Amino acid sequence: MRVWLMCLAGWLAMVTHDSLASPQWLDDVRSVERDGQTGIELVLSQSAYYLSHFPPENGEVLTVYLRVPGLNNDPALPIHENITPRAGTEAWLTQVAFDANESETTLRLSFTQKTDYRVSQGSSDKSILVLFTPAIPSTTPVLSAAEDERIKTLLAQSRDALTGGEVDKAIQILSALISLPPNPYRAEVLELLGVARERKGQKAHAKAVYEQYLAEFPKGEGADRVGQRLAELLSSDLKPQEKLKAVKAAAPSHAWTHNGSFAQYYYRGSNNMGGGAPAVDQSTLYTQFAWNSQQRGERFDSRMVTNVSHQRDFLNAPEDVEINSLYAQIKDKQGGWFAKLGRQSSSGGGVLGRFDGLLAQYNATSTVRLDAIAGYVVELSEKSTLQIHHPFWSVATNFGPYLDGLEIMPYYIRQTADGMLERAAIGY
């Protein structure tokens, strides 16, 4: 009979600032507009390919199933990360969660209400696109000919009053119109009332009207105009405060955020064969340390990642140290280039598994990305030091996405072993 005992020696999670602000896999949540629909693009730090989603058409919680090359063998599994959408994304989206284990990888989106959506691969192999439209109540009722003519007449009078400088008269007419039941002219009435309040100097009233407009009519040219007016009002309110802030010794606006973890596990195994005294055949202490530091700027995003594990075998004496990840990366959001230096993993360009070196990418156009990788292969038998016996280099071009997510990535890779050609391959 064989008996296994596992003792959890300790677990310490260390977090400074907000750990949700700098996840290792979830990179960003961006507002987008495609084919007349608003939506979001979920950006990850590594390649992730869309497989399916559930429920198929609508719901309050959406689960997206992904294929992430090489993630099944990641020593950090299971992985769970959350990110709270930043200001500017759709108001009914409350949270995005990334979960990965040995059997599946998912993104889970939570909404405040039942939402219709359409899911596909995003603009790159590192993003997922979700287009959706919230449930909007009841359609606008049909007006009688007399009611329609009356509203048109009052609207014309309000426009004439605004043009002639009679702001109080315009506000009086538009306030009466806004109290009417929903009708096809409501959007125009709200916009004109906001303009009239603004010209009157009633900024608080104008902002309230503009916000009501955007809540009822979030799409279209009118929403763009009203959104711009609202933004100008808000920025004008902030200008005096910016001068006061400049005097204070405030923290930098793009400060680094950090999160990490430290864990230890002790494993003990014994067996009892032939009825004799139990013999201990395993006594091992495992230690794992992970740290992630990140800075988001207007132009550059930077990150430093460390993941190290240690194994101490008390029976056989040897110690094993593994440096799983140790790299720094920088992304130029305006220039379109990205670089990562250190111990890392890659599934593109013909590279297989971990390596010590440099990955560089440049977005030549919206559908063409140039990749270059150079470094040394990390051997499985020795992960604690830099190994220079298997140098390689690789170049690749990523075309796509086309036709709802199709991407093509031809590459050439060349690898040597102690000066002898070990591998030369072309693929896609």
Secondary structure, 3 states (H helix, E strand, C coil): CEEEEEEEEEEEEEEECCHHHCCCCEEEEEEEEECCEEEEEEEECCCCEEEEEECCCEEEEEEEEEECCCHHHCCCCCEEEEECCCCCCCCCEEEEEEEECCCCEEEEEEEEEEEEEEEEECCCCCEEEEEEEECCCCCCCCCCHHHHHHHHHHHHHHHHHHHCCCHHHHHHHHHHHHCCCCCCCHHHHHHHHHHHHHHCCCHHHHHHHHHHHHHHCCCCHHHHHHHHHHHHHHHHHHHHHHHHHHHCCCCCCCCCEEEEEEEEEEEEEEECCCCCCCEEEEEEEEEEEEEEEEEECCCEEEEEEEEEEEEEECCCCCEEEEEEEEEEEEEECCCCEEEEEEEEEECCCCCCEEEEEEEEEEECCCCEEEEEEEEEECCCCCCCCCCCCCEEEEEEEEEEEECCCEEECCEEEEEEECCEEEEEEEEC
